[in-house]
Amino acid sequence: MKNKNQLIQNLSNIFDPNDIKFDSLNKKKYRNDWSTKFESDPLAIVFPRQKEQVKEVLKLCNEFEYPIIGSGGRTGLSGGASALKNELILSFDKMNSIIDFDETSKTVLCQPGLVTENLQSFASNNNLYYPVNFSSAGSSHIGGNIATNAGGIRVIKYGLTSRYVIGMDVISGNGQNFYTDKMLIKNATGPNLDNFFIGSEGAFGLITSCRMQLIKEPIESVVTLIGFNFIASLDALIEIILKYDIEAIEFFTQNAMKNVTREFDHVNDSGLDNNYYILVESCYQDSFNKALEKIYKEKLVDEIIISSNNSQKKSIWQYRLLISESISRKNPIKFDVAVPVKNLAKLLERLEDFFNYNDAYDLVLFGHLGDGNFHVVLPFDPAKKEMYKQIRAFNDSLIKKALELNGTITGEHGVGLHKKEYLLEEHPDNIPVMKSIKRTIDPNNIMNPGKIFDLN
């Protein structure tokens, strides 16, 4: 590796002084995502404003064989955007604009640093809709959503981020430019190269622009909160509810809701005392009422609350969307697995069995019923080192059970740093292919090294 001082001097030829940060405050801010607290010491944080700067800095890092990490909103939960040692961090905070809006195709060309919520607002202001949504939408970037193929609360109806990526402009690790933004509905000229980068967590290249599809606004919806006390009811509830056209179906426990109401004074859970809750959003309530009648008559549930206006809708959604924020000060360790929907009850039974014998843990459990993705969260006291070992053992057990149920080690948080050791268990035959692609388009292994898999 060549001299670091020389590399720093060359950075000043690419970036304005205001767009290079070396101070400890910026290093502390940008060196971790939401899941890590590493005391790493990044070389610097650079803030490109245009594509050419991204291309030049990747060229420079190749010349010096120096590692670089692309940084979005840093809302990830797998350590994927965290610096491990002295990497150079490239933040897209200043590449955050909407470049163009094509009314005919209803597509938006934007920079990767555009905040997800801002794309949603732009769509709404143009009587359109961007449906990918999650609790971190106010902080996450579109580029990061693509890099992790983010899903969220409406996957069952609208699918993952990949469905809305019409084209991209990407600079790979070796400096090659991949441009696919041709706005074509049909293109039969071989595999879609976008798929190499969607979900790759910045290990193959950096997105400099992307064209995102907007859709027609849905009709007015209604939110229903369903309370029940026995997990044995879950299979029947899911089977009945999923027969109807719904926007979202979410699950959370009473303890998850209690954390929200304890942390946020404006959220009231008065009268809600069931062990489990399902939240359903539907645009066709007259039809969905048939499902509600059926599950009530069959005594599968104990309580049904139906919103009658937008204020009530928002209030009900707060029970679910504020869960992560409500426990953020408790040093939570978050686990993320997914199984086929038909196996969800078996997974939850396994979790309950484990924690019935480990009641010292304040288990927070919630997830997406429609796609089988569950989040298990355990507040963690760093002073209790033995607790970390026990939680680590639980993680091993959870992943083993998910794989036994034909599931996956991560439904939406990604592999990053935290789960790369488990990736081989799930995809032993795929890893060599991933490594081969990495060596081809990032031969010097400068792009987010140490994440997803190791080349050595």
N, C-alpha and C positions, 0 to 999 in steps of 0.2 A: 504494500500500500504506500502511495506517495505521501509527501508531507502534508499534514492537515492545514498548516498555515497557508500553504500555497493554494489549497482547495478553497479556503475561506476568502483569499484574495480574489480568486476567480469568481466567486459568488457575487462579489461587489461589482463585477462587470456585467452581471445579468440583472441584478435587482437594485432598485433605489434603496438608499440607506434606511428609509422608513419601512421597507418591506423585508428587512433582515433583522431578526431579534436574537441576541445572545444572552440577555439578562435572565436571572434565576426565576423571576416571576413568570415570564413567558414559557420558560422551560418546564416549570411546574404545571402550568396550565395545559400545555400541549403534549406532555410526555405520556399521559395515561388516558385510557377510555374509562367508562363508568365502572368497569369490573376490576381495575388494578390500582395499586398505589406504589408502583415501583419507584425507587430512588435513582432512576437512571439520569444520565447527563447528556442530553442530545447535543450534537455539535452546534446546531442553530435551528431556528424555525424561519422558513422563507415563505413569502406570501406572493405567489405569482398573480398577475392581473390579466394575462393573456396566454394563449396557447404556446407561442414561441418561447416564452420563458420556461414553461414546463419542458419543452423539447430540449432547450439548452442545458437545463440543470440535470436532466437525465443523461445527456451526452457527457457532461462534466463528471457525474458520478461514475459513469462507465470508465472514463479515462483514469480516474483515481481509484476505481474499484471500491467505491464507498457506498455503504448501505443507505437507503432512503425509504421513508414511510410516507405514504399519502394520508393526509388527515382531513376528515370531514367534520361532522358535529361531535365526534368522539362519544357517541351514545351507545357504542357497542358493548356487549356483555360477554365477550369471549377473549378479550385481550388482543384482538386483531389489529388495533390501531395504536398499541402501546409500544413505546421505545424500550428496548431491553438493555442497551448499552449506550453507545454514543452516536446513534444514527442521525442523519439529517432528516428533519421533519418538514414536509411540504404541505402547508395548510391551504385549503381552497376557500378560506373565509372571504377573500377579496375577489374570487371568481364566482359571484353569486347572483348574476343577472339573468333575466329573460331576454334572449337575443331577438327572437322573432316569434310571431304567432300566425299560423296559417289557418284562416277561417274555413277554407274549403275542406281540409283534411282534419281540422280540429286538433292540430298538433302544436306543441310548444317546443321551440329550440331554446335550450337553457344551458347555463354553465353548471358545473358539478357542485358548486358551493351553494346553490339555491336551496333555501330551507324548505322542507317538505310542506309545511303549513302555508308558505307563501305561494307555492304552486297550487295548493288547494284553494286559496283565496283568489288567485288569478282566475282559476277555472270558474269559481262561483260568480265573480264579477262579470264574466262573459256568458253567464247562464249555462255553464257546463260543469263537469264534475271530474275530480281526480280521486278515485276511490281508495287508494292505498293509504291506510290510516293506522296509527298506533299512538301510544301514550307519549312517545318522544318526538312526535311530528313537529313540535315547536322548536326543536333543537337540531334534529338530524338533517343531513344534506341529501339531495337527490343522488349525487354521486355515490355516497355511502350506501344508500338504499339499493342502488344497482350492484355495488360491489358485494353486498350480502344477500341480494335478491330478497329484499324485505317483504314480509307478508302483512301481519297485523290482524285487526279485528274483523275485516270483511273479506277474507280470503275465500270463504265458502261461496260467496256470490260473485266476486270480481277477480279472484286469482292474485298471483304474486306480481311484484314489480316488473318482472321480465315480460309480462303480457303487454305492458305499456311502453316498452322501449322500442321505438320505431327505427332508430339508427343512432350511431355513436361516432365520435372522433376520439381515438385512443392512441396514446404513445406507449409502445411496449418497452420492456426493460432494455432492449437493445437499440432503442431510439427509432424503431420502425413505426410509421404512421398507418394505422388502420382506420379507414373512413368508410362508414356504411350508411350514411344518412342520405339515401337516394329517394326516400318517401315513396317507395314502391309497395303496392299491396301484394303483388306477386313477384317472386324472384327465385328461379329454379337453377341458379348457377352455383350449385354445390352447397356444402354446409354453411350455416349462418355463423360467421366469425364472431358476432356479438356474444355468442354463447361461451366463447373462451374466457370472456372477461366478466360476464354477469355471474355473480356469486364467487368470484375468484379472490375476493378480499384483498385486492391490491397487490397480489403476488405476481401478476403477469404484466401489469401496465397501469397507466393512469388515464382516466377519462378527462378530456378537455372540453367536451360539449356532448349533449345528448338531446335527442328529439323524443318527447314524451306525448303519448296519446291521451287526449281528454275524451270524455264520453258524455252522453246526454244525462241531464240531471234526473235522478230517480223521483218518483212521485212521493208525496208526503208519507212518512212512515210512523209507525206506532211502536213503542218499546214496552215489553212485558217482562216483569220480574216474577220468576217462579221459585217458590221455596219448598224444599222437601228435606226429609230427615234420614233417609236410608239410601246408601250408595247402591244398594241392590236395585233401586228403581231406575238407575241411570240408563241402562241399555234400552229399556222400554220407552223412556222419555225421548231419547235420541232418535230411535226408530220412528216414532210418531211425528216428532217435530220436523225431521229432515225430509219428510214427504211433501212439505209445503215450501213455497218459494219465499225464502227469508233472506234478509240482508246480512245478519250476523247472529251468532249463537255463542255465548260466552259462559264460563263457569267460574265460580269462586266459592270459597268456604266462609263460614261465619267468622272465623278468626281473621281472614283476609279483610272482610268488611269492617270488623272491629278496629283493626289497625287504621283504616281510613277515617273512621268517625272519631277516634282518639286524637288523631293528628290534625284533622280539619274541623274546626268548630261549626262551619256552615253546612256540614254534611250530617244529616239526622237519620239514625236507624231505629227510631222509636217504633216498637211493635214488631220488629223483625228479629225473630229468634230461632229460625230454622238452621239446621246444620249445614245445608248446602243451598246454593242458588244458581239458577240458570237465567241469563238475560237474553232475550230474543228481540231482534228488531225486524219488523215485517212491514212491507208496503201494501199488503193485501190482507188487512185485518179481518174483514168479513170471512174470508176463507180460513184464515189461521184460527179464528174462534172455534172452528170445528175441532182442531187439535186440542185447544184448551178444554173444551167440553169433555173430550174423550179422556184426557189424562186426569181430569178432576173426578169424573164418574168412576174411573178405575182405581181411584184412591192412590194414585202414584205421587200426588203432591199434597201439600198442606196449605199452600197460600198462592194466590195469583193476584198480581197488581198490574193494571193496565194504564199506561199514561193517557192523559186526556188533552195534553197541550205540550208545546215545546219545552216549557219550563220543567215539567215533570219528566220529560224524556231526558233532559240534561242531568237532572237530579239522580235518576236511576243509573245513568251511565257513569256518574261519578264514583259509585261503589266499585266499579271495575277499573276505570281508567286511572284512578288515583292510588291504586294499590302499591305500585312500585315506588312512587314518590313518598308514600306514607311510611315506608320502612327504610328510606335511603339513609337515615342517620344512625341506623342500627348495624352498620357494617355487614349488610346482607351478602350471603353467598347464594348465587342464583344458578339453578340447574334447569336445563331446557332439553326435553326429549319429545319425541312424537311417535305415536303408534297408529296403526289402522284404527279407524273410529270404532269398529266392532270390538276392539281389544281395550278400549279406554277403561271400562269398569274394572277389568282385571288389573290394570296398572294402578288405579286408585286404591283398590283393595290391598295391593302390595304395599303401597305407601302407608296406608292406615295401619296395617299390621306392624310395620316397622316402628312407627311413631307411638303406637300404643304401649310399646315396651321402652320407649325413649322419650318420656313425657317432659324431660327437661328442655327439649327443643321447642321453640315457638314457631311451629310449622305454618307457613303461609303458602297456600296452594291456589292456583288459578290457571286458566288457560282457554284455548279455543276448541270448543267441542266439535265444530264443523270439520276441522282438519286434523284432529287428534293430537294437537300440540299442547303440552302442559309445562307450566313453570312451577318449580318447587323452590321456595325461598326460605333460607334459614338465617335469621339474625345471628351474628357471630361476634364473640368477645375475643379480640386479638390477644388478650392477656392469658386466656385459657388455651394453652398450646395443645393439651390433650383433646380439646374439643375439635381442633382442626383435623387431627388424625381420624377422629370418629366421623366427621363430616366427609372426609376423603373416602373412608371406607363405605359410607352411604352412597356417595357418588358412583363408586365402582359397582355397587349392588344395583343402583338405579339403572345405569347404562346396560348392565348385563340383562336385567329384566326387560328393558325396552327392546333389546336385540332379540331376546327370546320370543317376544311378542311380534316379531317381524317389523320392528320399528327402526328408528334412527337415533343417533347420539345427539343430534341437534335439529330442531325443527325450524328455527329462525335466527338464533343468535350467531350461528356460524361456528367454524372450527377454531380459527384464530390460534392462540397459544394454549388455551386451557384444555382443548379437546383433541389436539393433534395426536396424542398417544393412543387415543381410542379409535382414530380414523382407520387405522390398519385393520382393526377387528371387523369394522363394518364393510370396508372396501379393499380387501387385500389385493385384488386383481387390478384395481383402478389406480392405485398409487404409482406404479411404474409409468403409466400413461401420463399422469399429471406431471411427474418429474421430467418426462421426456419433453412435454410442451414447455415446461419452465426452462429447461436447458436450451431450447431452441430460440425462444423469444426473450430470454433473460440470462444469457450465457455467463455473465459475471455475478449472477445471484445478488443483484443489488436491490431488487424490489421486495420490501417487507420480509427480509430473511428471517427464518426461525418460526414462521407462522404456517399453519396448515400441515406442512411436512418439512422435514429436513432433507436437503439434497445429498448429504454425506451418508 
